Amino acid sequence: PETILSEPAFSLHYGNDSGEWHRDFVEKLRHRVNGLSIFEGRPGTGKTFYLRHLMGVLKESHRFYFISTGNLGVLSKPEFIGFWTNQRRLHAKQNFVVILEDSDSALMTRGSDNREQVSAILNLSDGMLADFLRLQIICTINCSAADIDAALLRPGRLLCHRIFGRLDYAQAARLAESLGRKLPMAGDYSLAEVFAGNE
């Protein structure tokens, strides 16, 4: 199904300032061969919905790969390098975007349980290995960026940090109206709540 939102629909979903940010982010993905982006927001605020839109926009030039929360350990395995080397041979003309959804635990300040994952993301998003593999990495998190390992947020490595917030009542009501719905009461809403028609 078509996942690309029109510009007016995009603004309804993400706010009036979102179009400019989105265009800037797409340009970065088109011109930078590696880097790390972090999408922060509570569940239901539109991170995955935006990723579907992004995939539609970049489907001709980029290949997207999803790694689930339970499989983040593969990032630090030697076989992972071989996989990307083979993918690069098969799809030499395309850019690669790796999406790590709900990757809070992998990005938190390094401890005994996630040290290898944080180090792997650092190496894949910046440095010599990043230059060789040429991967764009997008992580979605539900925690605050304040809890993330500081090395991941270093300027030059971090391509983008976007906070996906709840919609204020006026914006949520406009979106609901465009969907033929009416919100039950005043207050802020997540995208998921507007689409579900629930408080």
ChimeraX attribute file (.defattr): number of C-alpha atoms within 10 A of each C-alpha:
attribute: neighborCount
match mode: 1-to-1
recipient: residues
	/A:1	4
	/A:2	7
	/A:3	14
	/A:4	16
	/A:5	17
	/A:6	10
	/A:7	12
	/A:8	11
	/A:9	13
	/A:10	17
	/A:11	17
	/A:12	20
	/A:13	24
	/A:14	21
	/A:15	16
	/A:16	14
	/A:17	9
	/A:18	15
	/A:19	15
	/A:20	10
	/A:21	12
	/A:22	14
	/A:23	10
	/A:24	13
	/A:25	15
	/A:26	13
	/A:27	10
	/A:28	15
	/A:29	20
	/A:30	13
	/A:31	9
	/A:32	13
	/A:33	18
	/A:34	26
	/A:35	26
	/A:36	25
	/A:37	23
	/A:38	23
	/A:39	22
	/A:40	22
	/A:41	20
	/A:42	17
	/A:43	17
	/A:44	19
	/A:45	23
	/A:46	20
	/A:47	23
	/A:48	14
	/A:49	14
	/A:50	20
	/A:51	17
	/A:52	15
	/A:53	17
	/A:54	19
	/A:55	17
	/A:56	16
	/A:57	15
	/A:58	16
	/A:59	12
	/A:60	10
	/A:61	13
	/A:62	20
	/A:63	15
	/A:64	16
	/A:65	12
	/A:66	12
	/A:67	17
	/A:68	13
	/A:69	14
	/A:70	9
	/A:71	10
	/A:72	19
	/A:73	16
	/A:74	14
	/A:75	19
	/A:76	17
	/A:77	13
	/A:78	9
	/A:79	11
	/A:80	12
	/A:81	17
	/A:82	12
	/A:83	10
	/A:84	16
	/A:85	13
	/A:86	11
	/A:87	15
	/A:88	16
	/A:89	9
	/A:90	10
	/A:91	12
	/A:92	10
	/A:93	10
	/A:94	14
	/A:95	22
	/A:96	24
	/A:97	22
	/A:98	16
	/A:99	20
	/A:100	21
	/A:101	19
	/A:102	20
	/A:103	21
	/A:104	20
	/A:105	18
	/A:106	26
	/A:107	27
	/A:108	21
	/A:109	17
	/A:110	18
	/A:111	11
	/A:112	6
	/A:113	9
	/A:114	17
	/A:115	14
	/A:116	17
	/A:117	21
	/A:118	23
	/A:119	17
	/A:120	19
	/A:121	21
	/A:122	20
	/A:123	16
	/A:124	25
	/A:125	27
	/A:126	20
	/A:127	13
	/A:128	11
	/A:129	15
	/A:130	18
	/A:131	15
	/A:132	14
	/A:133	19
	/A:134	21
	/A:135	22
	/A:136	24
	/A:137	22
	/A:138	23
	/A:139	22
	/A:140	24
	/A:141	24
	/A:142	19
	/A:143	17
	/A:144	13
	/A:145	21
	/A:146	10
	/A:147	12
	/A:148	19
	/A:149	16
	/A:150	13
	/A:151	15
	/A:152	23
	/A:153	19
	/A:154	11
	/A:155	9
	/A:156	11
	/A:157	17
	/A:158	18
	/A:159	21
	/A:160	18
	/A:161	16
	/A:162	14
	/A:163	18
	/A:164	20
	/A:165	20
	/A:166	22
	/A:167	21
	/A:168	14
	/A:169	15
	/A:170	13
	/A:171	19
	/A:172	27
	/A:173	23
	/A:174	16
	/A:175	23
	/A:176	21
	/A:177	13
	/A:178	12
	/A:179	12
	/A:180	8
	/A:181	15
	/A:182	16
	/A:183	19
	/A:184	11
	/A:185	10
	/A:186	12
	/A:187	14
	/A:188	18
	/A:189	23
	/A:190	21
	/A:191	24
	/A:192	16
	/A:193	17
	/A:194	24
	/A:195	15
	/A:196	11
	/A:197	14
	/A:198	12
	/A:199	14
